[in-house]
Amino acid sequence: MTLSQVVESYIAYKRSLGKDFKSKAVKLRAFVKIVGDGDIKQVNPCAVRRFLDGSGPVTSN
């Protein structure tokens, strides 16, 4: 499964529970864009850290 498939399935699941999930969906899709849409098994901690660190100032998000 690709990362985007997992993310879209998760978003659909959350919305099926009645959650709005708009802003979190945007963040998850940004994660896919930054990390790359490869096999979910290939996502490594360094890629996650790179996304979390970002390039701007630290915020509460």
PDB file with SEQRES, HELIX, SHEET and CRYST1 records, atoms N, CA, C and O in Angstrom:
SEQRES   1 A   61  MET THR LEU SER GLN VAL VAL GLU SER TYR ILE ALA TYR          
SEQRES   2 A   61  LYS ARG SER LEU GLY LYS ASP PHE LYS SER LYS ALA VAL          
SEQRES   3 A   61  LYS LEU ARG ALA PHE VAL LYS ILE VAL GLY ASP GLY ASP          
SEQRES   4 A   61  ILE LYS GLN VAL ASN PRO CYS ALA VAL ARG ARG PHE LEU          
SEQRES   5 A   61  ASP GLY SER GLY PRO VAL THR SER ASN                          
HELIX    1 AA1 LEU A    3  SER A   16  1                                  14    
HELIX    2 AA2 LYS A   22  VAL A   35  1                                  14    
HELIX    3 AA3 ILE A   40  GLN A   42  5                                   3    
HELIX    4 AA4 PRO A   45  ASP A   53  1                                   9    
CRYST1    1.000    1.000    1.000  90.00  90.00  90.00 P 1           1          
ATOM      1  N   MET A   1       0.839  -1.182   0.000  1.00  0.00           N  
ATOM      2  CA  MET A   1       0.000   0.000   0.000  1.00  0.00           C  
ATOM      3  C   MET A   1       0.878   1.237   0.000  1.00  0.00           C  
ATOM      4  O   MET A   1       1.932   1.265   0.636  1.00  0.00           O  
ATOM      5  N   THR A   2       0.439   2.251  -0.713  1.00  0.00           N  
ATOM      6  CA  THR A   2       1.207   3.490  -0.729  1.00  0.00           C  
ATOM      7  C   THR A   2       0.782   4.370   0.447  1.00  0.00           C  
ATOM      8  O   THR A   2      -0.281   4.178   1.037  1.00  0.00           O  
ATOM      9  N   LEU A   3       1.624   5.320   0.763  1.00  0.00           N  
ATOM     10  CA  LEU A   3       1.346   6.240   1.857  1.00  0.00           C  
ATOM     11  C   LEU A   3       0.058   7.020   1.599  1.00  0.00           C  
ATOM     12  O   LEU A   3      -0.739   7.214   2.516  1.00  0.00           O  
ATOM     13  N   SER A   4      -0.151   7.463   0.370  1.00  0.00           N  
ATOM     14  CA  SER A   4      -1.366   8.232   0.074  1.00  0.00           C  
ATOM     15  C   SER A   4      -2.619   7.370   0.221  1.00  0.00           C  
ATOM     16  O   SER A   4      -3.659   7.875   0.644  1.00  0.00           O  
ATOM     17  N   GLN A   5      -2.544   6.104  -0.114  1.00  0.00           N  
ATOM     18  CA  GLN A   5      -3.692   5.221   0.066  1.00  0.00           C  
ATOM     19  C   GLN A   5      -4.037   5.072   1.551  1.00  0.00           C  
ATOM     20  O   GLN A   5      -5.207   5.087   1.933  1.00  0.00           O  
ATOM     21  N   VAL A   6      -3.012   4.929   2.370  1.00  0.00           N  
ATOM     22  CA  VAL A   6      -3.228   4.800   3.807  1.00  0.00           C  
ATOM     23  C   VAL A   6      -3.824   6.086   4.375  1.00  0.00           C  
ATOM     24  O   VAL A   6      -4.764   6.048   5.168  1.00  0.00           O  
ATOM     25  N   VAL A   7      -3.273   7.212   3.965  1.00  0.00           N  
ATOM     26  CA  VAL A   7      -3.768   8.504   4.452  1.00  0.00           C  
ATOM     27  C   VAL A   7      -5.215   8.721   4.030  1.00  0.00           C  
ATOM     28  O   VAL A   7      -6.045   9.114   4.850  1.00  0.00           O  
ATOM     29  N   GLU A   8      -5.524   8.471   2.772  1.00  0.00           N  
ATOM     30  CA  GLU A   8      -6.900   8.681   2.298  1.00  0.00           C  
ATOM     31  C   GLU A   8      -7.878   7.719   2.971  1.00  0.00           C  
ATOM     32  O   GLU A   8      -9.018   8.093   3.249  1.00  0.00           O  
ATOM     33  N   SER A   9      -7.450   6.500   3.231  1.00  0.00           N  
ATOM     34  CA  SER A   9      -8.304   5.543   3.954  1.00  0.00           C  
ATOM     35  C   SER A   9      -8.561   6.019   5.379  1.00  0.00           C  
ATOM     36  O   SER A   9      -9.677   5.910   5.887  1.00  0.00           O  
ATOM     37  N   TYR A  10      -7.532   6.540   6.012  1.00  0.00           N  
ATOM     38  CA  TYR A  10      -7.667   7.041   7.379  1.00  0.00           C  
ATOM     39  C   TYR A  10      -8.609   8.246   7.433  1.00  0.00           C  
ATOM     40  O   TYR A  10      -9.449   8.351   8.327  1.00  0.00           O  
ATOM     41  N   ILE A  11      -8.459   9.149   6.469  1.00  0.00           N  
ATOM     42  CA  ILE A  11      -9.337  10.322   6.396  1.00  0.00           C  
ATOM     43  C   ILE A  11     -10.788   9.876   6.189  1.00  0.00           C  
ATOM     44  O   ILE A  11     -11.695  10.383   6.849  1.00  0.00           O  
ATOM     45  N   ALA A  12     -11.001   8.943   5.287  1.00  0.00           N  
ATOM     46  CA  ALA A  12     -12.357   8.437   5.031  1.00  0.00           C  
ATOM     47  C   ALA A  12     -12.926   7.774   6.286  1.00  0.00           C  
ATOM     48  O   ALA A  12     -14.107   7.939   6.593  1.00  0.00           O  
ATOM     49  N   TYR A  13     -12.100   7.035   7.003  1.00  0.00           N  
ATOM     50  CA  TYR A  13     -12.534   6.384   8.239  1.00  0.00           C  
ATOM     51  C   TYR A  13     -12.980   7.413   9.269  1.00  0.00           C  
ATOM     52  O   TYR A  13     -14.057   7.288   9.851  1.00  0.00           O  
ATOM     53  N   LYS A  14     -12.153   8.430   9.495  1.00  0.00           N  
ATOM     54  CA  LYS A  14     -12.480   9.457  10.480  1.00  0.00           C  
ATOM     55  C   LYS A  14     -13.769  10.183  10.099  1.00  0.00           C  
ATOM     56  O   LYS A  14     -14.602  10.471  10.959  1.00  0.00           O  
ATOM     57  N   ARG A  15     -13.931  10.478   8.810  1.00  0.00           N  
ATOM     58  CA  ARG A  15     -15.144  11.163   8.353  1.00  0.00           C  
ATOM     59  C   ARG A  15     -16.363  10.254   8.475  1.00  0.00           C  
ATOM     60  O   ARG A  15     -17.471  10.741   8.701  1.00  0.00           O  
ATOM     61  N   SER A  16     -16.180   8.948   8.330  1.00  0.00           N  
ATOM     62  CA  SER A  16     -17.298   8.017   8.487  1.00  0.00           C  
ATOM     63  C   SER A  16     -17.792   7.977   9.926  1.00  0.00           C  
ATOM     64  O   SER A  16     -18.929   7.586  10.189  1.00  0.00           O  
ATOM     65  N   LEU A  17     -16.933   8.383  10.855  1.00  0.00           N  
ATOM     66  CA  LEU A  17     -17.313   8.461  12.261  1.00  0.00           C  
ATOM     67  C   LEU A  17     -18.011   9.780  12.590  1.00  0.00           C  
ATOM     68  O   LEU A  17     -18.399  10.022  13.733  1.00  0.00           O  
ATOM     69  N   GLY A  18     -18.166  10.627  11.573  1.00  0.00           N  
ATOM     70  CA  GLY A  18     -18.856  11.899  11.766  1.00  0.00           C  
ATOM     71  C   GLY A  18     -17.951  13.070  12.083  1.00  0.00           C  
ATOM     72  O   GLY A  18     -18.435  14.152  12.412  1.00  0.00           O  
ATOM     73  N   LYS A  19     -16.661  12.876  11.989  1.00  0.00           N  
ATOM     74  CA  LYS A  19     -15.730  13.963  12.278  1.00  0.00           C  
ATOM     75  C   LYS A  19     -15.534  14.825  11.035  1.00  0.00           C  
ATOM     76  O   LYS A  19     -15.570  14.331   9.908  1.00  0.00           O  
ATOM     77  N   ASP A  20     -15.328  16.121  11.259  1.00  0.00           N  
ATOM     78  CA  ASP A  20     -15.095  17.055  10.155  1.00  0.00           C  
ATOM     79  C   ASP A  20     -13.749  16.759   9.498  1.00  0.00           C  
ATOM     80  O   ASP A  20     -13.685  16.568   8.284  1.00  0.00           O  
ATOM     81  N   PHE A  21     -12.693  16.719  10.271  1.00  0.00           N  
ATOM     82  CA  PHE A  21     -11.364  16.258   9.880  1.00  0.00           C  
ATOM     83  C   PHE A  21     -10.743  17.017   8.712  1.00  0.00           C  
ATOM     84  O   PHE A  21      -9.906  16.459   8.003  1.00  0.00           O  
ATOM     85  N   LYS A  22     -11.131  18.284   8.491  1.00  0.00           N  
ATOM     86  CA  LYS A  22     -10.581  19.049   7.367  1.00  0.00           C  
ATOM     87  C   LYS A  22      -9.141  19.490   7.598  1.00  0.00           C  
ATOM     88  O   LYS A  22      -8.276  19.237   6.760  1.00  0.00           O  
ATOM     89  N   SER A  23      -8.875  20.142   8.717  1.00  0.00           N  
ATOM     90  CA  SER A  23      -7.523  20.669   8.928  1.00  0.00           C  
ATOM     91  C   SER A  23      -6.507  19.541   9.132  1.00  0.00           C  
ATOM     92  O   SER A  23      -5.362  19.650   8.693  1.00  0.00           O  
ATOM     93  N   LYS A  24      -6.917  18.474   9.788  1.00  0.00           N  
ATOM     94  CA  LYS A  24      -5.999  17.350   9.975  1.00  0.00           C  
ATOM     95  C   LYS A  24      -5.749  16.620   8.658  1.00  0.00           C  
ATOM     96  O   LYS A  24      -4.658  16.097   8.431  1.00  0.00           O  
ATOM     97  N   ALA A  25      -6.757  16.585   7.796  1.00  0.00           N  
ATOM     98  CA  ALA A  25      -6.584  15.971   6.478  1.00  0.00           C  
ATOM     99  C   ALA A  25      -5.565  16.759   5.661  1.00  0.00           C  
ATOM    100  O   ALA A  25      -4.754  16.177   4.941  1.00  0.00           O  
ATOM    101  N   VAL A  26      -5.609  18.068   5.776  1.00  0.00           N  
ATOM    102  CA  VAL A  26      -4.636  18.916   5.071  1.00  0.00           C  
ATOM    103  C   VAL A  26      -3.220  18.594   5.553  1.00  0.00           C  
ATOM    104  O   VAL A  26      -2.297  18.481   4.746  1.00  0.00           O  
ATOM    105  N   LYS A  27      -3.055  18.449   6.850  1.00  0.00           N  
ATOM    106  CA  LYS A  27      -1.728  18.139   7.407  1.00  0.00           C  
ATOM    107  C   LYS A  27      -1.245  16.762   6.966  1.00  0.00           C  
ATOM    108  O   LYS A  27      -0.071  16.592   6.638  1.00  0.00           O  
ATOM    109  N   LEU A  28      -2.132  15.790   6.955  1.00  0.00           N  
ATOM    110  CA  LEU A  28      -1.733  14.451   6.519  1.00  0.00           C  
ATOM    111  C   LEU A  28      -1.346  14.435   5.046  1.00  0.00           C  
ATOM    112  O   LEU A  28      -0.384  13.771   4.663  1.00  0.00           O  
ATOM    113  N   ARG A  29      -2.089  15.161   4.223  1.00  0.00           N  
ATOM    114  CA  ARG A  29      -1.746  15.232   2.793  1.00  0.00           C  
ATOM    115  C   ARG A  29      -0.434  15.972   2.577  1.00  0.00           C  
ATOM    116  O   ARG A  29       0.323  15.642   1.665  1.00  0.00           O  
ATOM    117  N   ALA A  30      -0.162  16.967   3.408  1.00  0.00           N  
ATOM    118  CA  ALA A  30       1.130  17.660   3.342  1.00  0.00           C  
ATOM    119  C   ALA A  30       2.259  16.708   3.713  1.00  0.00           C  
ATOM    120  O   ALA A  30       3.341  16.759   3.128  1.00  0.00           O  
ATOM    121  N   PHE A  31       2.005  15.846   4.683  1.00  0.00           N  
ATOM    122  CA  PHE A  31       2.989  14.835   5.068  1.00  0.00           C  
ATOM    123  C   PHE A  31       3.333  13.946   3.876  1.00  0.00           C  
ATOM    124  O   PHE A  31       4.506  13.672   3.623  1.00  0.00           O  
ATOM    125  N   VAL A  32       2.315  13.497   3.146  1.00  0.00           N  
ATOM    126  CA  VAL A  32       2.549  12.655   1.959  1.00  0.00           C  
ATOM    127  C   VAL A  32       3.393  13.410   0.944  1.00  0.00           C  
ATOM    128  O   VAL A  32       4.304  12.845   0.340  1.00  0.00           O  
ATOM    129  N   LYS A  33       3.087  14.687   0.761  1.00  0.00           N  
ATOM    130  CA  LYS A  33       3.817  15.495  -0.220  1.00  0.00           C  
ATOM    131  C   LYS A  33       5.293  15.651   0.167  1.00  0.00           C  
ATOM    132  O   LYS A  33       6.172  15.573  -0.691  1.00  0.00           O  
ATOM    133  N   ILE A  34       5.556  15.867   1.441  1.00  0.00           N  
ATOM    134  CA  ILE A  34       6.935  16.062   1.905  1.00  0.00           C  
ATOM    135  C   ILE A  34       7.721  14.748   1.902  1.00  0.00           C  
ATOM    136  O   ILE A  34       8.860  14.700   1.438  1.00  0.00           O  
ATOM    137  N   VAL A  35       7.109  13.696   2.418  1.00  0.00           N  
ATOM    138  CA  VAL A  35       7.800  12.409   2.552  1.00  0.00           C  
ATOM    139  C   VAL A  35       7.903  11.680   1.220  1.00  0.00           C  
ATOM    140  O   VAL A  35       8.884  10.986   0.954  1.00  0.00           O  
ATOM    141  N   GLY A  36       6.879  11.845   0.385  1.00  0.00           N  
ATOM    142  CA  GLY A  36       6.839  11.138  -0.889  1.00  0.00           C  
ATOM    143  C   GLY A  36       5.826  10.011  -0.815  1.00  0.00           C  
ATOM    144  O   GLY A  36       5.590   9.432   0.245  1.00  0.00           O  
ATOM    145  N   ASP A  37       5.239   9.714  -1.948  1.00  0.00           N  
ATOM    146  CA  ASP A  37       4.158   8.727  -1.983  1.00  0.00           C  
ATOM    147  C   ASP A  37       4.683   7.350  -2.373  1.00  0.00           C  
ATOM    148  O   ASP A  37       4.339   6.810  -3.424  1.00  0.00           O  
ATOM    149  N   GLY A  38       5.509   6.806  -1.519  1.00  0.00           N  
ATOM    150  CA  GLY A  38       6.032   5.468  -1.768  1.00  0.00           C  
ATOM    151  C   GLY A  38       5.302   4.443  -0.928  1.00  0.00           C  
ATOM    152  O   GLY A  38       4.259   4.722  -0.338  1.00  0.00           O  
ATOM    153  N   ASP A  39       5.862   3.274  -0.888  1.00  0.00           N  
ATOM    154  CA  ASP A  39       5.319   2.183  -0.079  1.00  0.00           C  
ATOM    155  C   ASP A  39       5.337   2.599   1.393  1.00  0.00           C  
ATOM    156  O   ASP A  39       6.317   3.169   1.873  1.00  0.00           O  
ATOM    157  N   ILE A  40       4.256   2.311   2.096  1.00  0.00           N  
ATOM    158  CA  ILE A  40       4.137   2.691   3.507  1.00  0.00           C  
ATOM    159  C   ILE A  40       5.272   2.081   4.340  1.00  0.00           C  
ATOM    160  O   ILE A  40       5.687   2.661   5.343  1.00  0.00           O  
ATOM    161  N   LYS A  41       5.756   0.945   3.934  1.00  0.00           N  
ATOM    162  CA  LYS A  41       6.837   0.287   4.675  1.00  0.00           C  
ATOM    163  C   LYS A  41       8.162   1.033   4.557  1.00  0.00           C  
ATOM    164  O   LYS A  41       9.078   0.802   5.346  1.00  0.00           O  
ATOM    165  N   GLN A  42       8.265   1.924   3.577  1.00  0.00           N  
ATOM    166  CA  GLN A  42       9.508   2.652   3.354  1.00  0.00           C  
ATOM    167  C   GLN A  42       9.582   3.974   4.123  1.00  0.00           C  
ATOM    168  O   GLN A  42      10.611   4.649   4.085  1.00  0.00           O  
ATOM    169  N   VAL A  43       8.512   4.349   4.816  1.00  0.00           N  
ATOM    170  CA  VAL A  43       8.534   5.581   5.608  1.00  0.00           C  
ATOM    171  C   VAL A  43       9.404   5.326   6.831  1.00  0.00           C  
ATOM    172  O   VAL A  43       9.149   4.408   7.611  1.00  0.00           O  
ATOM    173  N   ASN A  44      10.427   6.146   6.986  1.00  0.00           N  
ATOM    174  CA  ASN A  44      11.358   5.929   8.093  1.00  0.00           C  
ATOM    175  C   ASN A  44      11.304   7.085   9.096  1.00  0.00           C  
ATOM    176  O   ASN A  44      10.775   8.150   8.780  1.00  0.00           O  
ATOM    177  N   PRO A  45      11.834   6.887  10.271  1.00  0.00           N  
ATOM    178  CA  PRO A  45      11.793   7.930  11.306  1.00  0.00           C  
ATOM    179  C   PRO A  45      12.448   9.242  10.888  1.00  0.00           C  
ATOM    180  O   PRO A  45      12.011  10.310  11.318  1.00  0.00           O  
ATOM    181  N   CYS A  46      13.469   9.184  10.074  1.00  0.00           N  
ATOM    182  CA  CYS A  46      14.135  10.413   9.626  1.00  0.00           C  
ATOM    183  C   CYS A  46      13.197  11.266   8.772  1.00  0.00           C  
ATOM    184  O   CYS A  46      13.183  12.491   8.893  1.00  0.00           O  
ATOM    185  N   ALA A  47      12.418  10.617   7.915  1.00  0.00           N  
ATOM    186  CA  ALA A  47      11.463  11.348   7.073  1.00  0.00           C  
ATOM    187  C   ALA A  47      10.364  11.980   7.922  1.00  0.00           C  
ATOM    188  O   ALA A  47       9.941  13.107   7.662  1.00  0.00           O  
ATOM    189  N   VAL A  48       9.908  11.254   8.931  1.00  0.00           N  
ATOM    190  CA  VAL A  48       8.883  11.791   9.833  1.00  0.00           C  
ATOM    191  C   VAL A  48       9.454  12.976  10.598  1.00  0.00           C  
ATOM    192  O   VAL A  48       8.781  13.997  10.738  1.00  0.00           O  
ATOM    193  N   ARG A  49      10.664  12.863  11.089  1.00  0.00           N  
ATOM    194  CA  ARG A  49      11.316  13.940  11.828  1.00  0.00           C  
ATOM    195  C   ARG A  49      11.483  15.177  10.957  1.00  0.00           C  
ATOM    196  O   ARG A  49      11.264  16.297  11.419  1.00  0.00           O  
ATOM    197  N   ARG A  50      11.869  14.983   9.703  1.00  0.00           N  
ATOM    198  CA  ARG A  50      12.036  16.094   8.759  1.00  0.00           C  
ATOM    199  C   ARG A  50      10.711  16.843   8.592  1.00  0.00           C  
ATOM    200  O   ARG A  50      10.687  18.074   8.561  1.00  0.00           O  
ATOM    201  N   PHE A  51       9.612  16.094   8.484  1.00  0.00           N  
ATOM    202  CA  PHE A  51       8.299  16.724   8.357  1.00  0.00           C  
ATOM    203  C   PHE A  51       7.937  17.476   9.633  1.00  0.00           C  
ATOM    204  O   PHE A  51       7.471  18.614   9.572  1.00  0.00           O  
ATOM    205  N   LEU A  52       8.147  16.850  10.784  1.00  0.00           N  
ATOM    206  CA  LEU A  52       7.788  17.483  12.048  1.00  0.00           C  
ATOM    207  C   LEU A  52       8.618  18.723  12.338  1.00  0.00           C  
ATOM    208  O   LEU A  52       8.109  19.698  12.890  1.00  0.00           O  
ATOM    209  N   ASP A  53       9.888  18.690  11.970  1.00  0.00           N  
ATOM    210  CA  ASP A  53      10.758  19.842  12.209  1.00  0.00           C  
ATOM    211  C   ASP A  53      10.362  21.022  11.331  1.00  0.00           C  
ATOM    212  O   ASP A  53      10.428  22.172  11.763  1.00  0.00           O  
ATOM    213  N   GLY A  54       9.950  20.737  10.099  1.00  0.00           N  
ATOM    214  CA  GLY A  54       9.545  21.800   9.197  1.00  0.00           C  
ATOM    215  C   GLY A  54      10.654  22.781   8.915  1.00  0.00           C  
ATOM    216  O   GLY A  54      11.830  22.492   9.131  1.00  0.00           O  
ATOM    217  N   SER A  55      10.268  23.947   8.429  1.00  0.00           N  
ATOM    218  CA  SER A  55      11.276  24.960   8.098  1.00  0.00           C  
ATOM    219  C   SER A  55      10.977  26.282   8.783  1.00  0.00           C  
ATOM    220  O   SER A  55      11.767  27.221   8.683  1.00  0.00           O  
ATOM    221  N   GLY A  56       9.864  26.369   9.468  1.00  0.00           N  
ATOM    222  CA  GLY A  56       9.485  27.620  10.127  1.00  0.00           C  
ATOM    223  C   GLY A  56       9.669  27.535  11.626  1.00  0.00           C  
ATOM    224  O   GLY A  56      10.280  26.600  12.144  1.00  0.00           O  
ATOM    225  N   PRO A  57       9.129  28.531  12.316  1.00  0.00           N  
ATOM    226  CA  PRO A  57       9.245  28.530  13.766  1.00  0.00           C  
ATOM    227  C   PRO A  57       8.381  27.439  14.394  1.00  0.00           C  
ATOM    228  O   PRO A  57       7.437  26.948  13.774  1.00  0.00           O  
ATOM    229  N   VAL A  58       8.709  27.071  15.614  1.00  0.00           N  
ATOM    230  CA  VAL A  58       7.960  26.047  16.333  1.00  0.00           C  
ATOM    231  C   VAL A  58       6.598  26.627  16.727  1.00  0.00           C  
ATOM    232  O   VAL A  58       6.508  27.748  17.227  1.00  0.00           O  
ATOM    233  N   THR A  59       5.539  25.838  16.492  1.00  0.00           N  
ATOM    234  CA  THR A  59       4.191  26.244  16.870  1.00  0.00           C  
ATOM    235  C   THR A  59       3.567  25.166  17.745  1.00  0.00           C  
ATOM    236  O   THR A  59       4.176  24.125  17.990  1.00  0.00           O  
ATOM    237  N   SER A  60       2.367  25.417  18.206  1.00  0.00           N  
ATOM    238  CA  SER A  60       1.682  24.429  19.041  1.00  0.00           C  
ATOM    239  C   SER A  60       1.207  23.222  18.237  1.00  0.00           C  
ATOM    240  O   SER A  60       0.862  22.194  18.820  1.00  0.00           O  
ATOM    241  N   ASN A  61       1.183  23.327  16.910  1.00  0.00           N  
ATOM    242  CA  ASN A  61       0.771  22.216  16.066  1.00  0.00           C  
ATOM    243  C   ASN A  61       1.902  21.263  15.865  1.00  0.00           C  
ATOM    244  O   ASN A  61       1.745  20.255  15.176  1.00  0.00           O  
TER     245      ASN A  61                                                      
END                                                                             
